[in-house]
């Protein structure tokens, strides 16, 4: 009879085996808690109206149909809201990354004059927020209400993300940058050609965090936009949930007998998740490494 060994070749004690089993059980329960609600919503979006309204849909579609998805894509402003959200997420993430990198790089250099003062100012502004009314007044004074700029500029840098990048830059070897300077490279050339390629894990992680923040941003859309033309996906989802009576009247008038209001809400949620979920696998391998390494130093 052989004892089970771990990766180091040392036999596992009975207590360690019990802890491993308990860990697997707990992780499995947590995974189910995350997966089952998604399966439930996904099943509702492809189930018939009678199955959804009767409550017989759990984690698998009942009487599969695609009319609900067709209704959301053809008869609502979902695609327009999706376009607005994609624009805000794409350009917002690019602007945020440029600002974050160009801010974090000089702050990562001990020789930068006034470094401690700037870091303190960022910490103070991160802890103490001026408030909703001043932020609204600034956007209104700048004359960018109901524009894409209003959905991007107030959110274009997150202090936490900047400090993650700064801490990662501080951990890079100085000898490489010094060699580049000897060869005549400028600071911008060093940042673009050396520092950024070496910092791919943390930059990919922070870019993902920014993209998710822009994609899920509902608060700024409510505050700074007031027209249907500037409606984002999150605001469209909220309006869909809150205007159920209007949607029901449209379903009756359009003779959509196999489409239910709960199915429409589920379909909107599912369609809203697809783009950001599809993006995650591209940066998944960088997520843990980027956050872990970037948060070690103080």
C-alpha positions, -999 to +999 in steps of 0.1 A: +000+000+000+014+034-011+009+067+006-002+096-016+026+122-021+024+158-029+044+176-056+076+177-034+075+139-030+067+141+007+038+118+018+006+136+028-007+133+064-043+123+070-051+158+082-037+172+049-059+149+029-090+159+049-082+196+043-077+190+005-111+172+004-128+200+023-112+226+000-125+208-031-159+206-016-160+243-007-147+254-040-172+232-058-201+248-038-188+282-046-185+274-083-221+261-083-233+293-066-217+313-095-227+290-124-263+280-115-277+315-116-261+321-150-275+288-163-310+298-150-309+332-168-295+315-199-323+289-198-350+315-195-338+334-225-343+303-247-375+289-231-411+294-242-432+321-226-455+295-210-426+277-195-410+309-181-443+323-167-452+290-151-418+288-133-409+255-147-375+267-161-345+259-138-311+252-153-321+239-188-343+255-215-379+242-217-395+242-252-365+259-268-372+289-290-353+318-304-381+344-307-371+362-275-335+368-288-349+379-322-373+403-305-345+419-284-322+423-314-348+435-339-376+453-320-356+471-293-327+496-292-304+469-278-279+471-307-277+509-305-270+507-267-245+480-274-227+502-299-225+531-274-212+508-247-185+494-271-174+529-280-172+540-244-154+508-233-129+507-262-119+544-262-122+547-225-099+518-218-073+532-243-074+567-227-073+552-192-043+530-200-024+559-215-030+581-185-023+554-160+010+543-176+023+579-181+014+587-145+027+555-129+061+555-147+075+588-133+060+581-099+079+547-099+112+566-101+128+576-067+147+604-085+115+621-097+113+654-079+081+659-059+073+622-061+062+618-025+040+649-028+022+636-059+017+602-044+002+617-013-021+638-034-033+607-052-038+589-019-058+618-005-080+620-036-085+582-035-097+583+001-117+615+000-142+620-028-156+655-035-191+643-039-217+637-066-229+673-069-194+688-075-187+661-101-219+668-118-212+706-118-178+700-133-192+679-162-220+704-168-196+734-167-173+718-193-203+715-216-199+677-222-233+666-209-249+638-229-217+630-248-193+602-249-168+624-231-191+626-201-190+588-199-152+585-202-134+615-187-148+614-151-137+578-149-104+579-170-081+570-141-086+547-111-060+553-084-059+517-073-051+506-109-024+533-111-007+522-079-007+485-091+011+496-123+035+519-103+044+491-080+051+467-109+073+493-126+093+497-094+101+460-095+116+461-129+155+460-131+170+494-134+200+480-153+180+475-184+168+511-185+203+523-177+217+503-207+191+518-230+199+553-218+236+547-225+226+537-261+208+570-264+172+560-259+148+587-246+125+582-216+095+578-240+114+552-261+123+533-230+087+534-217+072+522-250+099+498-262+112+483-229+090+490-199+056+483-214+066+450-231+082+438-198+050+448-180+025+429-202+009+409-173+000+439-151-010+461-181-033+434-194-048+430-160-054+467-155-068+470-190-093+443-182-103+460-150-108+493-168-128+475-196-151+459-170-156+492-152-166+510-183-188+481-195-207+479-162-208+517-156-244+526-149-241+555-125-224+579-150-249+571-177-277+580-154-261+612-142-246+626-174-269+614-202-306+622-209-313+611-245-320+577-260-292+583-285-266+582-257-282+552-239-257+526-228-262+489-223-266+491-185-291+519-187-310+500-214-311+470-192-324+491-163-351+506-185-361+472-198-366+459-162-385+491-150-408+495-181-423+461-181-459+473-187-448+491-219-430+460-231-460+438-224-483+461-244-458+459-274-458+421-271-496+420-273-497+445-301-471+426-321-486+392-314-455+378-298-473+350-280-442+330-273-422+358-258-424+368-221-412+398-202-390+377-179-375+360-210-367+394-226-349+405-194-330+373-193-321+376-230-309+412-225-287+401-196-272+372-216-265+393-247-249+419-225-225+394-209-212+379-242-187+406-253-170+411-219-170+373-212-154+367-246-127+392-237-117+376-204-100+344-218-076+366-238-062+381-206-070+353-181-034+341-178-022+376-169-049+384-143-035+366-111+001+373-120-004+409-127-024+417-095-001+396-073+032+410-085+019+446-088+006+446-052+037+433-034+056+464-029+043+494-009 
